[in-house]
Structures are given as structure tokens and as C-alpha cells.
Amino acid sequence: MKAEHVQPITIQAAIITVSTTRTPETDTSGKTITTLLNEARIPVLHYAIVPDQIEAIRAEVYQALKSTNCVILNGGTGLTHDDCTIEAVMPLLEKRIDGFGELFRQKSYLEIGTSTMLSRAIAGVSGGKAIICIPGSTPAVTLATKELIIPEIAHILSHANR
């Protein structure tokens, strides 16, 4: 990453866990993302758990975007009948970052093999803010947050705000 491409931007994150079974006490993936972001000095200003329902997901993303510029959704990205995070978020994106999903699947392949093809991880920008959707397993959120989101979020936001 070239330094001239990265502007001094204050990153303020939101974490949205999409699940009908997790609670704040059992949301290990949400806790993992929070810990990793805090270690990287990225404050988490918004946290929520929402059910696998398109309108509930969209409403929470809109709420998060009021106070943050990096919204990370985890869960609901698979192929089951109730997985709808991608369907909820895709229409909100002004521009997609196709390389995010491609790179996430490439890195995941090294850990879990061919089942990584079931992941529909995506990222994009809207209104100069980043929206990222990742699988909800703790290993997946750890990989995405440590190896992709933290290293590139300032770069993403710099370009999204030019």
C-alpha cells in the first residue's frame, strides 16, 4: 500500500451479528471482531445482533451508518434457506470490492479446503463508508478481520472518500 493513497481517517466500526440463536453472551464471533479491532486501536461504536431477516438487517446497517464508517456484518452469508445477509446488503452498496471476497476465499481455502466455495463474503462502499459481510464462524471472522479488514480499512476509506 502506498502511503500517498491513505488519508488520515478516523475509523469507527460497527459490528452486526446476523443470527437467530446467538445472544451477547454467546456471540464469540462478535467478541472476537471487537477484540481484534480494539487491539488495532479501532473503536467499536455500534454492536447489535439481528435475526436472519432482510429488513431487520438493512435497518440495523442504516442505524450503524449514522455513527460509524466501517460496518462489519458476520453471519448469514451461507447457502441455507435463511441466510440472507448478502441479499440484504448488496442493494445498499454503491461500489463492490470484488477482491475482498476473492481474497477471503483464497485465504480460507488454505485453512478449510474446498468448502470455502460456499462462502459468499462481500465488501463494498456506500456514501464513503465501508460495509463488509463475512461468515459467522470464529475462525472466519478472525481471518477476515486480522488479515484483510484491519490491514486495508484505512486504504478502503481513503479511496471511498476522494
Backbone as a printed PyTorch tensor [residue, N CA C, xyz], in Angstrom:
tensor([[[  0.8580,  -1.1760,   0.0000],
         [  0.0000,   0.0000,   0.0000],
         [  0.8980,   1.2300,   0.0000]],

        [[  0.6180,   2.1310,  -0.9020],
         [  1.3980,   3.3610,  -0.9910],
         [  0.8230,   4.4000,  -0.0420]],

        [[  1.7160,   5.0460,   0.6980],
         [  1.2950,   5.9980,   1.7180],
         [  0.4720,   7.1420,   1.1550]],

        [[  0.7640,   7.5700,  -0.0910],
         [  0.0200,   8.7000,  -0.6410],
         [ -1.4440,   8.3670,  -0.9240]],

        [[ -1.7830,   7.0790,  -0.9240],
         [ -3.1690,   6.6720,  -1.1560],
         [ -3.9940,   6.6530,   0.1250]],

        [[ -3.3360,   6.7260,   1.2740],
         [ -4.0440,   6.6200,   2.5480],
         [ -4.1130,   7.9890,   3.2020]],

        [[ -5.3380,   8.4410,   3.4010],
         [ -5.5910,   9.7190,   4.0500],
         [ -5.6870,   9.4960,   5.5620]],

        [[ -5.4460,  10.5290,   6.3620],
         [ -5.6570,  10.3780,   7.8080],
         [ -7.1690,  10.3350,   8.0840]],

        [[ -7.6600,   9.1600,   8.3590],
         [ -9.0900,   8.9490,   8.5730],
         [ -9.2930,   8.2890,   9.9330]],

        [[-10.2500,   8.7840,  10.6800],
         [-10.6200,   8.1410,  11.9280],
         [-11.6030,   7.0270,  11.6030]],

        [[-11.2240,   5.8170,  11.9310],
         [-12.0760,   4.6620,  11.6410],
         [-12.9320,   4.3850,  12.8670]],

        [[-14.2230,   4.2800,  12.6400],
         [-15.1730,   3.9820,  13.7050],
         [-16.0230,   2.8160,  13.2250]],

        [[-15.9780,   1.7250,  13.9560],
         [-16.5680,   0.4820,  13.4850],
         [-17.9040,   0.1510,  14.1300]],

        [[-18.6510,  -0.6530,  13.3670],
         [-19.8850,  -1.2590,  13.8590],
         [-19.7820,  -2.7510,  13.5860]],

        [[-20.3070,  -3.5300,  14.5020],
         [-20.3590,  -4.9780,  14.3210],
         [-21.8140,  -5.3980,  14.4290]],

        [[-22.2630,  -6.0930,  13.3930],
         [-23.6220,  -6.6210,  13.3790],
         [-23.5220,  -8.1250,  13.1890]],

        [[-23.9990,  -8.8670,  14.1620],
         [-24.0450, -10.3170,  14.0670],
         [-25.4340, -10.7120,  13.5960]],

        [[-25.4890, -11.4720,  12.5280],
         [-26.7650, -11.9230,  11.9700],
         [-26.9830, -13.3640,  12.4370]],

        [[-27.9590, -13.5370,  13.3230],
         [-28.2180, -14.8560,  13.8990],
         [-29.5570, -14.8540,  14.6200]],

        [[-30.2250, -15.9850,  14.5780],
         [-31.4600, -16.1230,  15.3490],
         [-31.2060, -16.8680,  16.6510]],

        [[-29.9570, -17.3290,  16.8620],
         [-29.6720, -18.1060,  18.0660],
         [-28.6610, -17.4530,  18.9940]],

        [[-27.8280, -16.5780,  18.5200],
         [-26.7850, -16.0010,  19.3710],
         [-27.3450, -14.8850,  20.2470]],

        [[-26.7060, -14.7540,  21.3870],
         [-27.0090, -13.6760,  22.3310],
         [-25.6950, -12.9300,  22.5660]],

        [[-25.7240, -11.7720,  23.2140],
         [-24.4600, -11.0900,  23.5060],
         [-23.4790, -11.9830,  24.2890]],

        [[-23.9980, -12.8810,  25.1050],
         [-23.1360, -13.7680,  25.8840],
         [-22.5260, -14.8820,  25.0360]],

        [[-23.2320, -15.3450,  24.0210],
         [-22.7480, -16.4780,  23.2090],
         [-22.1670, -16.0530,  21.8650]],

        [[-22.1270, -14.7570,  21.6130],
         [-21.6280, -14.2690,  20.3250],
         [-20.0920, -14.1880,  20.3270]],

        [[-19.4510, -15.3460,  20.2190],
         [-17.9850, -15.3700,  20.2450],
         [-17.3900, -14.6790,  19.0200]],

        [[-18.0710, -14.7330,  17.8960],
         [-17.5420, -14.0700,  16.6980],
         [-17.5800, -12.5560,  16.8410]],

        [[-18.6790, -12.0160,  17.3270],
         [-18.7620, -10.5780,  17.5660],
         [-17.7160, -10.1200,  18.5680]],

        [[-17.5180, -10.9180,  19.6220],
         [-16.5000, -10.5900,  20.6300],
         [-15.1010, -10.6280,  20.0270]],

        [[-14.8550, -11.6050,  19.1540],
         [-13.5400, -11.7280,  18.5170],
         [-13.2480, -10.5150,  17.6420]],

        [[-14.2300, -10.1060,  16.8330],
         [-14.0340,  -8.9240,  15.9860],
         [-13.7630,  -7.7010,  16.8580]],

        [[-14.5430,  -7.5290,  17.9120],
         [-14.3600,  -6.3890,  18.8170],
         [-12.9550,  -6.3730,  19.4000]],

        [[-12.5010,  -7.5060,  19.8910],
         [-11.1670,  -7.5970,  20.4840],
         [-10.0880,  -7.2400,  19.4700]],

        [[-10.1770,  -7.8190,  18.2650],
         [ -9.1650,  -7.5640,  17.2370],
         [ -9.1580,  -6.0950,  16.8170]],

        [[-10.3280,  -5.5020,  16.6470],
         [-10.3880,  -4.0830,  16.2770],
         [ -9.8370,  -3.2120,  17.3950]],

        [[-10.2070,  -3.5040,  18.6390],
         [ -9.6910,  -2.7210,  19.7680],
         [ -8.1750,  -2.8140,  19.8630]],

        [[ -7.6230,  -4.0090,  19.6220],
         [ -6.1680,  -4.1750,  19.6370],
         [ -5.5090,  -3.3310,  18.5480]],

        [[ -6.2250,  -3.1070,  17.4460],
         [ -5.7180,  -2.2870,  16.3440],
         [ -6.0810,  -0.8100,  16.5310]],

        [[ -6.5930,  -0.4700,  17.6990],
         [ -6.9920,   0.8980,  18.0400],
         [ -8.1250,   1.4280,  17.1450]],

        [[ -9.0220,   0.5270,  16.7800],
         [-10.2180,   0.9050,  16.0280],
         [-11.3990,   0.7370,  16.9790]],

        [[-12.0300,   1.8390,  17.3700],
         [-13.1330,   1.7360,  18.3210],
         [-14.3920,   1.1430,  17.6850]],

        [[-15.0910,   0.3390,  18.4610],
         [-16.3800,  -0.2200,  18.0490],
         [-17.4540,   0.6210,  18.7340]],

        [[-18.1750,   1.3960,  17.9400],
         [-19.1750,   2.3140,  18.4790],
         [-20.6060,   1.7790,  18.4090]],

        [[-20.7710,   0.6800,  17.6770],
         [-22.1230,   0.1360,  17.4910],
         [-22.0160,  -1.3800,  17.4570]],

        [[-22.8900,  -2.0490,  18.1910],
         [-22.9230,  -3.5110,  18.1980],
         [-24.3740,  -3.9490,  18.2860]],

        [[-24.7320,  -4.9460,  17.4770],
         [-26.1000,  -5.4590,  17.5140],
         [-26.1210,  -6.9010,  17.0260]],

        [[-27.1290,  -7.6130,  17.4730],
         [-27.4410,  -8.9370,  16.9400],
         [-28.8270,  -8.8240,  16.3250]],

        [[-28.9420,  -9.2330,  15.0650],
         [-30.2300,  -9.1570,  14.3770],
         [-30.5720, -10.5270,  13.7900]],

        [[-31.8570, -10.8060,  13.6310],
         [-32.2560, -12.0860,  13.0370],
         [-31.9980, -12.1150,  11.5310]],

        [[-32.0120, -13.3100,  10.9790],
         [-31.8160, -13.5110,   9.5400],
         [-33.0690, -13.0580,   8.7840]],

        [[-33.2620, -11.7490,   8.7200],
         [-34.4030, -11.1620,   8.0100],
         [-33.9010,  -9.9290,   7.2750]],

        [[-34.1740,  -9.8590,   5.9900],
         [-33.6270,  -8.7920,   5.1500],
         [-33.9210,  -7.4080,   5.7230]],

        [[-35.1490,  -7.1240,   6.0760],
         [-35.4910,  -5.7860,   6.5640],
         [-34.8200,  -5.4740,   7.8960]],

        [[-34.6860,  -6.4640,   8.7760],
         [-34.0180,  -6.2420,  10.0630],
         [-32.5340,  -5.9480,   9.8470]],

        [[-31.9240,  -6.6690,   8.9290],
         [-30.5010,  -6.4560,   8.6260],
         [-30.3010,  -5.0590,   8.0540]],

        [[-31.1000,  -4.7030,   7.0580],
         [-30.9660,  -3.3740,   6.4370],
         [-31.1890,  -2.2580,   7.4500]],

        [[-32.1960,  -2.3950,   8.2900],
         [-32.4860,  -1.3610,   9.2880],
         [-31.2940,  -1.1790,  10.2200]],

        [[-30.6460,  -2.2770,  10.6050],
         [-29.5030,  -2.1760,  11.5120],
         [-28.2920,  -1.5780,  10.8110]],

        [[-28.0910,  -1.9100,   9.5310],
         [-26.9850,  -1.3020,   8.7730],
         [-27.2000,   0.2050,   8.6840]],

        [[-28.4230,   0.6310,   8.3570],
         [-28.7100,   2.0760,   8.2900],
         [-28.4440,   2.7450,   9.6390]],

        [[-28.8400,   2.1000,  10.7190],
         [-28.6070,   2.6530,  12.0590],
         [-27.1060,   2.7660,  12.3260]],

        [[-26.3480,   1.7320,  11.9890],
         [-24.9020,   1.7200,  12.2160],
         [-24.1960,   2.7980,  11.4030]],

        [[-24.6500,   3.0190,  10.1790],
         [-24.0100,   4.0100,   9.3040],
         [-24.1690,   5.4400,   9.8130]],

        [[-25.1080,   5.6680,  10.7170],
         [-25.2870,   7.0120,  11.2830],
         [-24.1060,   7.4260,  12.1460]],

        [[-23.4250,   6.4600,  12.7740],
         [-22.3660,   6.8000,  13.7220],
         [-21.0150,   6.1590,  13.4070]],

        [[-20.9270,   5.3690,  12.3230],
         [-19.6750,   4.6690,  12.0100],
         [-19.3740,   4.7520,  10.5120]],

        [[-18.1360,   4.3920,  10.1590],
         [-17.7670,   4.3750,   8.7350],
         [-17.2330,   3.0210,   8.2820]],

        [[-17.3360,   2.0230,   9.1410],
         [-16.9190,   0.6570,   8.8090],
         [-17.8910,  -0.2990,   9.4810]],

        [[-18.7860,  -0.8880,   8.7000],
         [-19.7900,  -1.7970,   9.2420],
         [-19.4010,  -3.2190,   8.8510]],

        [[-19.1980,  -4.0490,   9.8530],
         [-18.8290,  -5.4430,   9.6230],
         [-19.9880,  -6.3260,  10.0670]],

        [[-20.5670,  -7.0310,   9.1060],
         [-21.6350,  -7.9810,   9.4130],
         [-21.0350,  -9.3780,   9.3990]],

        [[-21.3730, -10.1890,  10.3750],
         [-20.9220, -11.5740,  10.3850],
         [-22.1260, -12.4790,  10.5450]],

        [[-22.1200, -13.5440,   9.7530],
         [-23.2210, -14.4960,   9.7780],
         [-24.1890, -14.2690,   8.6320]],

        [[-24.9200, -15.3160,   8.2980],
         [-25.9460, -15.2310,   7.2600],
         [-25.4190, -15.1590,   5.8450]],

        [[-24.1680, -15.5800,   5.6270],
         [-23.5740, -15.4810,   4.2890],
         [-23.5220, -16.8180,   3.5620]],

        [[-24.0730, -17.8500,   4.1640],
         [-24.0030, -19.1860,   3.5690],
         [-25.1250, -19.4580,   2.5870]],

        [[-25.4540, -20.7340,   2.4390],
         [-26.4140, -21.1600,   1.4260],
         [-27.7120, -21.7180,   1.9930]],

        [[-27.8900, -21.6980,   3.3060],
         [-29.1240, -22.2560,   3.8520],
         [-30.3090, -21.3510,   3.5020]],

        [[-31.4970, -21.8620,   3.6620],
         [-32.7010, -21.1180,   3.2730],
         [-32.8550, -19.8040,   4.0170]],

        [[-32.3090, -19.7000,   5.2320],
         [-32.4760, -18.4530,   5.9760],
         [-31.2870, -17.5020,   5.8790]],

        [[-30.2100, -17.8920,   5.1930],
         [-29.0580, -16.9970,   5.0130],
         [-29.4200, -15.8970,   4.0210]],

        [[-29.4690, -14.6540,   4.4950],
         [-29.9110, -13.5610,   3.6130],
         [-29.1170, -12.2730,   3.8120]],

        [[-27.9660, -12.3510,   4.4730],
         [-27.1670, -11.1470,   4.6920],
         [-26.7470, -10.5200,   3.3710]],

        [[-26.2970, -11.3320,   2.4370],
         [-25.8440, -10.8070,   1.1440],
         [-27.0030, -10.1420,   0.4050]],

        [[-28.1510, -10.7920,   0.4060],
         [-29.3210, -10.2270,  -0.2720],
         [-29.7530,  -8.9130,   0.3750]],

        [[-29.5860,  -8.7970,   1.6830],
         [-29.9520,  -7.5620,   2.3890],
         [-28.9800,  -6.4330,   2.0810]],

        [[-27.6960,  -6.7430,   1.9980],
         [-26.6700,  -5.7100,   1.8960],
         [-26.3340,  -5.3210,   0.4610]],

        [[-26.3450,  -6.2690,  -0.4480],
         [-25.9040,  -5.9910,  -1.8220],
         [-26.5750,  -4.7540,  -2.4380]],

        [[-27.8900,  -4.5720,  -2.3050],
         [-28.5030,  -3.3790,  -2.9060],
         [-28.0630,  -2.0620,  -2.2600]],

        [[-27.4610,  -2.1150,  -1.0750],
         [-27.0230,  -0.9020,  -0.3830],
         [-25.6590,  -0.4140,  -0.8750]],

        [[-24.9240,  -1.2820,  -1.5500],
         [-23.5690,  -0.9440,  -1.9740],
         [-23.5670,  -0.1200,  -3.2520]],

        [[-22.8760,   1.0070,  -3.2200],
         [-22.6930,   1.8140,  -4.4290],
         [-21.6140,   1.1970,  -5.3140]],

        [[-20.5630,   0.6890,  -4.6750],
         [-19.4760,   0.0140,  -5.3860],
         [-19.0800,  -1.2170,  -4.5940]],

        [[-18.8930,  -2.3190,  -5.3050],
         [-18.4430,  -3.5550,  -4.6730],
         [-16.9200,  -3.6360,  -4.7190]],

        [[-16.3610,  -4.2860,  -3.7210],
         [-14.9300,  -4.5760,  -3.6900],
         [-14.8120,  -6.0800,  -3.9180]],

        [[-14.8850,  -6.4870,  -5.1770],
         [-14.8990,  -7.9120,  -5.5020],
         [-13.6730,  -8.6440,  -4.9810]],

        [[-12.5300,  -7.9700,  -4.9670],
         [-11.3060,  -8.6070,  -4.4930],
         [-11.3790,  -9.0580,  -3.0470]],

        [[-12.2260,  -8.4190,  -2.2300],
         [-12.3390,  -8.8280,  -0.8280],
         [-12.8160, -10.2730,  -0.7330]],

        [[-13.9330, -10.5740,  -1.3850],
         [-14.4680, -11.9360,  -1.3300],
         [-13.5210, -12.9400,  -1.9640]],

        [[-12.9190, -12.5320,  -3.0700],
         [-11.9770, -13.4250,  -3.7500],
         [-10.7990, -13.7530,  -2.8530]],

        [[-10.2240, -12.7300,  -2.2180],
         [ -9.0680, -12.9360,  -1.3560],
         [ -9.4500, -13.6880,  -0.0790]],

        [[-10.6310, -13.4000,   0.4670],
         [-11.0920, -14.1230,   1.6450],
         [-11.2040, -15.6170,   1.3390]],

        [[-11.8050, -15.9500,   0.1990],
         [-11.9570, -17.3610,  -0.1610],
         [-10.5960, -18.0130,  -0.4310]],

        [[ -9.6860, -17.2700,  -1.0430],
         [ -8.3480, -17.8130,  -1.2920],
         [ -7.6560, -18.1400,   0.0310]],

        [[ -7.6940, -17.2110,   0.9710],
         [ -7.0630, -17.4370,   2.2730],
         [ -7.7940, -18.5310,   3.0580]],

        [[ -9.1170, -18.5730,   2.9640],
         [ -9.8980, -19.5980,   3.6570],
         [ -9.6060, -20.9920,   3.1010]],

        [[ -9.3820, -21.0660,   1.8200],
         [ -9.0900, -22.3510,   1.1870],
         [ -7.8870, -23.0220,   1.8510]],

        [[ -6.8960, -22.2180,   2.2100],
         [ -5.7030, -22.7580,   2.8570],
         [ -6.0280, -23.3410,   4.2290]],

        [[ -7.1040, -22.8670,   4.8500],
         [ -7.4880, -23.3450,   6.1800],
         [ -8.5310, -24.4560,   6.1410]],

        [[ -9.5320, -24.3350,   5.2440],
         [-10.6550, -25.2830,   5.2900],
         [-10.8880, -26.0480,   3.9940]],

        [[-10.1070, -25.7700,   2.9750],
         [-10.2510, -26.5170,   1.7270],
         [-11.4040, -26.0490,   0.8680]],

        [[-11.9070, -26.9750,   0.0710],
         [-12.8860, -26.6130,  -0.9640],
         [-14.2250, -26.1310,  -0.4230]],

        [[-14.5390, -26.4180,   0.8320],
         [-15.8190, -25.9290,   1.3550],
         [-15.8690, -24.4040,   1.4230]],

        [[-14.7280, -23.7530,   1.2330],
         [-14.7230, -22.2900,   1.2090],
         [-15.5630, -21.7340,   0.0650]],

        [[-15.8180, -22.5470,  -0.9610],
         [-16.6310, -22.0530,  -2.0790],
         [-18.0540, -21.7230,  -1.6540]],

        [[-18.4930, -22.2200,  -0.5000],
         [-19.8340, -21.9230,  -0.0080],
         [-19.9410, -20.5350,   0.6010]],

        [[-18.7980, -19.8710,   0.8320],
         [-18.7990, -18.5450,   1.4240],
         [-19.1590, -17.4920,   0.3780]],

        [[-20.0660, -16.6170,   0.7530],
         [-20.4350, -15.5180,  -0.1290],
         [-19.9750, -14.1900,   0.4630]],

        [[-18.8070, -14.1840,   1.0880],
         [-18.2630, -12.9620,   1.6880],
         [-18.1700, -11.8550,   0.6410]],

        [[-18.5880, -10.6500,   1.0260],
         [-18.5340,  -9.4970,   0.1180],
         [-18.1230,  -8.2500,   0.8990]],

        [[-17.7140,  -7.2330,   0.1490],
         [-17.4520,  -5.9190,   0.7320],
         [-17.7480,  -4.8760,  -0.3250]],

        [[-17.9990,  -3.6680,   0.1440],
         [-18.2380,  -2.5660,  -0.7700],
         [-18.3160,  -1.2690,  -0.0010]],

        [[-18.6380,  -0.2130,  -0.7240],
         [-18.7490,   1.0940,  -0.0980],
         [-20.0890,   1.7370,  -0.4550]],

        [[-20.5230,   2.5830,   0.4420],
         [-21.7570,   3.3370,   0.2530],
         [-21.6150,   4.6480,   1.0180]],

        [[-21.7900,   5.7530,   0.3320],
         [-21.6890,   7.0530,   0.9860],
         [-20.3470,   7.2880,   1.6380]],

        [[-19.2840,   6.7540,   1.0530],
         [-17.9440,   6.9200,   1.6020],
         [-17.6470,   6.0330,   2.7980]],

        [[-18.5170,   5.0700,   3.0600],
         [-18.3520,   4.1740,   4.2040],
         [-18.2420,   2.7280,   3.7220]],

        [[-17.5050,   1.9150,   4.4630],
         [-17.2960,   0.5150,   4.0950],
         [-18.3370,  -0.3770,   4.7560]],

        [[-18.8180,  -1.3430,   3.9930],
         [-19.7310,  -2.3610,   4.5140],
         [-19.1460,  -3.7050,   4.1070]],

        [[-18.9360,  -4.5730,   5.0980],
         [-18.2510,  -5.8390,   4.8720],
         [-19.0950,  -6.9640,   5.4580]],

        [[-19.3060,  -8.0200,   4.6680],
         [-20.0800,  -9.1750,   5.1170],
         [-19.1840, -10.3990,   5.1080]],

        [[-19.0700, -11.0540,   6.2640],
         [-18.2060, -12.2210,   6.3920],
         [-18.9710, -13.3540,   7.0740]],

        [[-18.5280, -14.5900,   6.8690],
         [-19.1690, -15.7020,   7.5640],
         [-19.0900, -15.5240,   9.0740]],

        [[-19.9680, -16.2040,   9.7960],
         [-20.0740, -16.0050,  11.2300],
         [-19.2480, -16.9090,  12.1100]],

        [[-18.4970, -17.8370,  11.5320],
         [-17.6800, -18.7010,  12.3910],
         [-16.5240, -17.8950,  12.9680]],

        [[-16.0900, -18.2720,  14.1610],
         [-14.9970, -17.5430,  14.8050],
         [-13.7040, -17.6140,  13.9890]],

        [[-13.3340, -18.7750,  13.4300],
         [-12.1320, -18.7780,  12.5830],
         [-12.2660, -17.8640,  11.3500]],

        [[-13.4420, -17.7950,  10.7630],
         [-13.6470, -16.9440,   9.5820],
         [-13.5350, -15.4680,   9.9390]],

        [[-14.1410, -15.0540,  11.0500],
         [-14.0640, -13.6340,  11.4120],
         [-12.6520, -13.2610,  11.8320]],

        [[-11.9460, -14.1880,  12.4440],
         [-10.5560, -13.9310,  12.8220],
         [ -9.7110, -13.7080,  11.5750]],

        [[ -9.8290, -14.5970,  10.6050],
         [ -9.0850, -14.4750,   9.3530],
         [ -9.4090, -13.1580,   8.6530]],

        [[-10.6900, -12.8830,   8.4540],
         [-11.0980, -11.6850,   7.7220],
         [-10.6610, -10.4060,   8.4330]],

        [[-10.8410, -10.3610,   9.7340],
         [-10.5290,  -9.1400,  10.4830],
         [ -9.0200,  -8.9020,  10.5450]],

        [[ -8.2610,  -9.9360,  10.8960],
         [ -6.8060,  -9.7870,  11.0550],
         [ -6.0790,  -9.5920,   9.7310]],

        [[ -6.4600, -10.3730,   8.7250],
         [ -5.6630, -10.4080,   7.5040],
         [ -6.1770,  -9.5240,   6.3690]],

        [[ -7.4280,  -9.0930,   6.4460],
         [ -7.9840,  -8.2820,   5.3610],
         [ -8.5140,  -6.9330,   5.8360]],

        [[ -9.3870,  -6.9360,   6.8180],
         [-10.0590,  -5.6940,   7.2110],
         [ -9.0860,  -4.7200,   7.8780]],

        [[ -8.4230,  -5.1600,   8.9390],
         [ -7.5310,  -4.2420,   9.6620],
         [ -6.4240,  -3.7000,   8.7560]],

        [[ -5.7480,  -4.5490,   7.9610],
         [ -4.6730,  -4.0010,   7.1230],
         [ -5.1460,  -3.0270,   6.0330]],

        [[ -6.3940,  -3.1270,   5.5890],
         [ -6.8280,  -2.3430,   4.4270],
         [ -7.9290,  -1.3300,   4.6800]],

        [[ -8.5240,  -1.2860,   5.8720],
         [ -9.6870,  -0.4150,   6.0540],
         [ -9.3570,   1.0660,   5.8490]],

        [[ -8.2190,   1.5380,   6.2870],
         [ -7.8720,   2.9470,   6.0610],
         [ -7.7040,   3.2170,   4.5720]],

        [[ -7.1320,   2.2750,   3.8530],
         [ -6.9500,   2.3990,   2.4090],
         [ -8.3120,   2.4380,   1.6990]],

        [[ -9.2090,   1.5410,   2.1000],
         [-10.5670,   1.4950,   1.5230],
         [-11.2760,   2.8240,   1.7460]],

        [[-11.2730,   3.2920,   2.9890],
         [-11.9790,   4.5360,   3.3050],
         [-11.3470,   5.7380,   2.6420]],

        [[-10.0260,   5.7310,   2.4780],
         [ -9.3520,   6.8280,   1.7830],
         [ -9.8620,   6.9430,   0.3460]],

        [[ -9.9200,   5.8170,  -0.3530],
         [-10.4050,   5.8290,  -1.7270],
         [-11.8980,   6.1490,  -1.8100]],

        [[-12.6690,   5.6440,  -0.8550],
         [-14.1130,   5.8670,  -0.8640],
         [-14.4740,   7.3200,  -0.5960]],

        [[-13.5280,   8.0830,  -0.0590],
         [-13.8090,   9.4780,   0.2940],
         [-13.0640,  10.4770,  -0.5680]],

        [[-12.5860,  10.0700,  -1.7100],
         [-11.9240,  11.0080,  -2.6210],
         [-12.9250,  11.7350,  -3.4610]]])
